[in-house]
């Protein structure tokens, strides 16, 4: 860099830095030279967590953006084998869940760290808990972890389906990070039981949300590794709700679980009515799980609708939704609301089970919604459809 640029007044540098809407541009400015870094670098508050980034599919492989005004794109170096994978979830520390399709056989899924480029091959096959001799190929729809993948006791949980076939079935699946086979409780639960909407790790348990707005809970400390090296799944617990969920006037909706301020939130996403092609998101409702008065010694719960987000930003996606407080990120242009990306359920989720030309993601339904707003605002530039993945969150 020209020495004259390095000698710019520190107050001017801080003003420029403050007005950059992109978090990545701010970071790059700090890296330009020592004098700039000294002028604009300020220690982050101890409670501040890194904000979510957006991975955007493109013809040359994914780029990434930060989720603030303008969403300028930046090149993102990814291994060649990951350039056309389906991105279906993220975990803190730069980890990304990938689906490579059938090209890698039983290694169709992976967990890639975009910082180090280290990839952990994870399951592409599943067995039944009651009969481990029955092994089938599977595909993950959404996934999360009990702890960082480097942890020797890390357990994964996923919403999954057999591959091929059983198009409408969505089942629980669990795996030990050091093993290559997942375990499902039973096949019948996925075929005849409630449709699974989302999965989250919360207070040492995996919670699955159903379309009836009930929860299936599996306590992580109760998982055991059996004699054959497969996971023994603990009994499923179903917190008691007095009634099934709402019908939302017959509208099509998608549901998410978010951990926020030590409680569980359910975020409900409305599809446009009358329908558009491709469908678009029109509104959201947010509910908080609350415990009711104990009846006959059994705790009961309900979903209470929130009239205010209380200064929260909710970034929603299956398996990896996050909540942040606007007050922790001053000067970045954020406001309380729901931030969302394309969701396969809004289109035709069966496409995620297809390979090659069968996949097509419109990449047109990403935005920000403010509580009470008539419609959502799109914050990503227009782009062409993708043949390999929708946009995805990345937790750096």
N, C-alpha and C positions, 0 to 999 in steps of 0.2 A: 504494500500500500504506500502511496505517496506520503512523504513525511508531513506535508502540509495538512493532510486529512487527519493525521494523528494528533495534530496540535489544536484541533477545534475546541472551542470553549466547552467546559463540562456542562454548563447549564443548557447550552444549545443541544448537546448530545442527549441529555436527559429528556428534553422536550421532544426531540425526534423519536426517541425510544418509546416514550409514553404514547405517541400517536400512531405507532405501528399496530395495526389491528391483529396481525398474525403472530402467534406465540413463537413460531419457528423463526420468523424474521427477527424477532427480538433476541432469540438465542444466538442467531448468526451475527447480529450486531455486537453482542458481547464478545464474540470470538474474533472479531476483526483485528484488534491489536490490544496491547496492554493498557494504553491510555483510555481507549473506549471502554474496556472492561472495568477499569477502575471508576470511570464516570457513571456508568449505568448499572453495574452489578449491585444488587442489594440482596441481603440474605432473605430467603423465603421464610415467611412465618412458620413456626414449627408445626402448626396444625394443617398447613396447606399440602394437599396431595396433587400430584401431576394430573392435569386435565386430560380428558379423553381426546384422541386424535381420530380422524376419519381416514380409512383406507378406501381409495376410489379406484375401481377397475378401469383399465385402459388397454389399448391394443398391444402396448409393449410391456404389460405387467403393471401391477398396482402402483399408484402414486399415493401420497398422503396429504391431508389438509388438517389444519386445526379448526375446531368448531366455533370460530368467531367470525366477525364481519368479513366478507369477501371470500373466505375459504380458499385462499391462494394455494395452488398445488405445488408440491415439491417432489422431486425424484426420490425414489426409495429403492435402494439396492436390495433385491431379493434373489435367492438362488434360482437358477434356471428352472429347476424342477417345480418350483412353487409359483411360477408366473401365471399358470392357468388353473390353479387349484380353486376350489370353492372355499371361501372364508366364512366360517359359521360360528365364531365365538372368539373371545379374548380373555386373557388372564393378566393380572397386574405384573409388571416387569417386562413388558414387551412380548409376551407370549400370544400366539395366534393358533387357533384350531383350524386345520386344513382337511379338506376332502379331495384326494387326488383322483377319485373315480376308480374305475376298474383296472387302470393301467398298472397299478402296483399290487394287484392281487390282494392278499390278506393284509398288506400294509397300506390300505387305501386311506387311512387317517394318519395325521401327524400333528405334533405340537411344535411349532417353529418359534424360536426366539429371534425376533427381528433385530435385536441389538448384536447378538453374538453369531447369528446364522446357524446356531445349533438346533437340530431337529430331532425330536424324540418320536420314533415310530410307535404308534398306538394301534389299538385293535381294529381289525376288520372282520373279526369273527366273534360269535357269541354262543354260549351254551345256556341251557335251562338250569336253574337252581335245583330243581327236583330231579333232573336227569342229565348230568354233565356229559353223558356219552352222545347226546344230540347236539351237534355243532352246526351252526348256519352262518353264512355271510350276512353282514349287517351294514347299515349306513346310519351315521349319526345326523340328527336334525339340529340338536342344540346340546351343549355340554358345559360343565363347570368342574372345579376341583375343590377338594377339602383343604388344601394347603399348597404352597408353591411346589411345582413339579420336582424340584431338586430334593425335597423332603422325602426321606426313605419310606415314610408312612403315608405318602400322598395317595388318596383314593379319588377316582373320577366318577362322575354321574352324568348320564346322558338320556335324552329322549331319542329313541332309536326306532328303526324298522328293519325287518328282514329284507335282504336283497337277494334275488329279485322277488317280486310278489308281495302280497299282503299290503296293498297300496295304502289303505286307510288306517292300518294299525300303527299306533304309536305306543311304545313300551318303555318302562324303566330299564336302564342298563347300568351296571357298575363294573369298574375294573380297578385293580391294583396297579399303580403306575409301573411297577417293575415286572408286570406280566403282560402277555399278549392276547389274552382271551377275556372277554367280558362275560358277565353273568346277568341273565334276566330272571326275575322272580318266577313268572310262569308265562307261557304264551297266551293263555286264555284271557289274562287281564288286559293285554293290549288289543285283542280282537273284539272282546265283548265289553270291556270296561270303559271307564270315562276317557275321553280324548284328552291327552296331556298337552297343556299350553306352554308351560315354562318350567325351568328348574333353577334352583338357587341353593347356595350353601349359606346357612344362617344359624348362628348359635350352636355349632357342633352337630348340625343335622342337615341332610339334603331334603329340601321341600320341592315337591312337584305340584303345580297348579293345574287343576282340571277345568274343562269347559263349564262344569257346574259350579265353579268357583269354590271348590273344596280343595283341601291340601292332603297330600300323602307325604308323611315324614319318615325318614330313615336315619336313626341316630348313628353318627360316624363312629363313636367309640365302641359300638357294638358289632362292627364289621370284624370278621376274623378270616384268616387264611386257612382254608381246609387242607385235608391230607393230600389232595392232588394239586395243590397250589392255586386252586380257584377260590374266589371270595365266598364266604358264607354270609348271606344277606340277613340282616336282622329283621324281626317282624315289622311289618308296615304299620305305622300308627296314623290314624285319621282324626285330627282335631275335630271336635263336634261343632258343627254349624247348625242353627235351628232350621234352615231351609236352603234349597238350592239357589243358585245365582239368579240374577235378573235376566230378562229377555231383551232389554234395550229396544223395545218397540219393534222387534223383529229385524233390527239392523244387523248386518255382519260386523263382527268385532274380533279383535285379537287382544290377548291379555298377557301382561308381564308382571313379574315379581321384582321388587326393588327393596333392598335393605336401606333404611334411612333412619338415622337417629335411634338406632338399636331396635327399631320396629320394622315389620313387614308392610310394604305398600303393594296394592294391586293397581296397575295402570291399565285402563281399558281404552283401546284404540278403535275409533269408529271409521268405517269405510263410507265413502261418499254415497249419498242417497238423493236422487236416483243414481244408480250405478253408472260409472264412466268406464271407458276402455282406453288405456288400462285403468284399473281402479285407483282412487286417490284417497288419502286420509283426510277426514273432515274435522274431527274433534277428538278430545280425550276426556275421560273422567278418572279421578284418582281417589282410591279408597285406602283406609288404614285398618289393619287388623287389630281389633280390640277385644279384650276379654270381658264377657258378661258376668253377671252375678252367678255364683256357683249354684247349680241346681242338683240336689241329691248327690252331692260330693263330686260331680263331674263338671269340669270346666267347659264352658261354651264360649264360642267366639262369633264375631260378626265383622262384616266389612262396612265401615262407616265412611260415607263420602266426605271428602275434604272440600270445604268452601274456599280455602286458601292454601297455597303451597308453602306458606311460611318462609319465603325467601329461598326456596330450594330449586335447583336445576336437576331435572331427572333425565338422564341419558338412557334410553330404553333399547334393549335388544335381548333376545332369548339367551339365558345363561350368563349374561354379563352386564346387566343394567347397573348403573351407578347413580348415587345421589351426591350432590355437592351443594354447599351453601354459597349463595351469591356474594355475601359479605366477605368471604375468604379470598375473593379474587377481584379486588377493586381496580377500576380503571381499564378493564378488559372488554367492556361493552356487553356483559352478560346480563340477563334478566331472568327472573323466576319463570319456569315453564318446563315443557316436555320437549326434549330433543330426540328426534327419531330418524331412522333410515328405512330403506326398502325392506319389506318383510315378505318372505315367500308365501305366507298364509294369505296375504292380500291378493296375490295373483293366483298361481296354481302350484301348491307346494309339491305336487308330484314331480315337477320338473327337476327338483334337486336330486331325485333318484335316477335321473336319466344321465346318459353320457353323450359327449359329442354334440351333434347338431340339435339334440333334443332340448338342451339347456338354453334358456333365454331369459334374461333379467332386464326389465324395462329401465331401471335406474332413474326413475322419475319421481319417486315418492319419499323424499327426505326433507326434513324441515324442522321448524320450531313452532310450538303451539303455546300460547299464553292462556291461562285459566280464564274462561269466559269469552274468549275470542270467537268470532263467527267462523273463522277458518284459519288454517295453518299457513305459516310463511315458509317458502322454500329457501334454504340457505346454500344450496349447492348449484353451481352453474349447470345449464342444460348439457346433457351428454348423450352419446349414442348408447343403445342397449348393449349389455355385456353377454357374452356366450359362456362365461365361466363362473362369475360370482357377482352378487350384489355388493353395494358398499358395505363396509363393516367398521365397527369401532375398534380402536387399538388403545389399550391401557399401557402407557409407557412406563 
